[in-house]
Amino acid sequence: MLKLVRLAASFATACPFCADMNAHQHREAGVTDEELEALRTHARPEDISGLSELERLAIRYAQLASQTPLRFPSEFVVALQGGFAEREIVVLATTAAQVNYWARLVQSLGIPPAGFSSP
C-alpha cells in the first residue's frame, strides 16, 4: 500500500525523478503494470480495478496531500478515519509528505530521472 501512496504522490507532484524512483520494482511490491499506468495517467482511484477500498482511500489521501492548497473534504476524512487507525493515517501522511519534500527538492535542483525503473 505504501508503494501505491508513493507512486500517487509522485505523479500528483509531477516529479519525473520521484515517479522513476518509486516505480522501481513496482511488480515486486504487488503493484501491477495496469495500476501503475492508471496512477501515471491520474485515473480516479475508484476507477482502478483490482484495488481494495483501503488502497483507494490511501491513494486518494496521497493525491489530496500533494495538492496546493490542501483541501480534505469532510466526507473523505470520515471515510479515511473509518478505514484507518490514527497511527496508520500518520504513516500515510508522512509517506506522502516525504515524497512531496523530495519532489520539490529534486525539481528545484533540476535533477533528472536516474533510470531506476528502466528495464
C-alpha positions in Angstrom: 0.0 0.0 0.0 2.8 2.4 0.8 4.3 1.8 -2.7 0.9 3.0 -4.1 1.0 6.0 -1.9 4.5 6.9 -3.0 3.5 6.5 -6.7 0.3 8.5 -6.3 2.2 11.4 -4.6 5.0 11.2 -7.3 2.5 11.6 -10.1 0.4 14.2 -8.3 3.5 16.3 -7.8 4.6 15.7 -11.5 8.1 14.7 -10.4 9.8 12.5 -13.0 12.6 11.6 -10.7 10.2 10.6 -7.9 8.0 8.6 -10.3 11.0 6.8 -11.7 12.4 6.0 -8.3 9.1 4.9 -6.8 8.1 2.8 -9.9 11.3 0.8 -9.5 10.3 -2.8 -8.6 6.6 -2.0 -8.5 5.7 -5.5 -9.5 7.7 -7.0 -6.6 5.7 -4.7 -4.3 2.4 -6.1 -5.7 1.6 -3.1 -8.0 0.5 -4.2 -11.4 1.6 -2.6 -14.7 -2.1 -1.6 -15.2 -2.3 0.0 -11.7 1.0 1.9 -12.4 -0.3 3.2 -15.7 -3.6 4.2 -14.1 -1.8 6.2 -11.5 0.5 7.7 -14.1 -2.5 9.0 -16.1 -4.2 10.3 -13.0 -7.1 7.9 -13.0 -9.5 8.3 -10.2 -8.7 5.6 -7.5 -12.3 4.3 -7.7 -11.7 3.5 -11.4 -8.6 1.4 -10.9 -9.7 -2.2 -10.9 -8.1 -4.7 -8.6 -7.5 -2.3 -5.7 -9.1 -2.7 -2.3 -11.2 0.1 -0.8 -8.4 0.8 1.6 -5.9 1.1 -1.2 -8.2 3.5 -3.0 -8.6 5.6 0.2 -4.8 5.7 0.6 -4.2 6.8 -3.0 -6.8 9.5 -2.8 -5.2 10.7 0.5 -1.8 10.9 -1.1 -3.3 12.8 -4.1 -5.1 15.3 -1.8 -2.0 15.7 0.4 0.0 16.6 -2.8 -2.2 19.4 -3.9 -1.9 23.1 -3.2 -3.8 24.4 -1.4 -4.5 21.4 0.8 -8.2 20.5 0.9 -9.7 17.4 2.5 -13.4 17.2 2.1 -15.1 16.3 5.3 -16.8 13.2 3.8 -13.4 11.9 2.7 -11.9 12.5 6.2 -14.8 10.5 7.7 -14.1 7.6 5.2 -10.4 7.8 5.9 -10.9 7.7 9.7 -13.4 4.8 9.3 -10.8 2.8 7.3 -7.6 3.5 9.1 -6.4 3.8 12.7 -4.9 7.1 13.7 -1.4 5.7 13.6 -2.0 4.3 10.1 -3.1 7.8 8.9 0.1 9.3 10.3 2.1 6.8 8.3 0.1 7.6 5.2 0.6 11.3 5.8 4.3 11.1 6.4 4.8 8.9 3.4 3.0 11.3 1.1 4.8 14.3 2.7 8.2 12.7 2.2 7.5 12.2 -1.5 6.3 15.8 -1.7 9.5 17.0 0.0 11.7 15.0 -2.4 9.7 16.2 -5.4 10.3 19.8 -4.5 14.0 19.3 -3.7 14.9 17.3 -6.8 12.9 19.6 -9.1 14.4 22.7 -7.6 17.9 21.3 -8.2 17.0 20.2 -11.7 17.8 16.5 -11.1 16.5 14.3 -14.0 15.2 10.8 -13.6 18.0 8.3 -13.0 16.6 5.3 -14.8 15.7 3.3 -11.7 12.6 1.9 -13.3 14.1 1.3 -16.8 14.4 -2.4 -17.8 
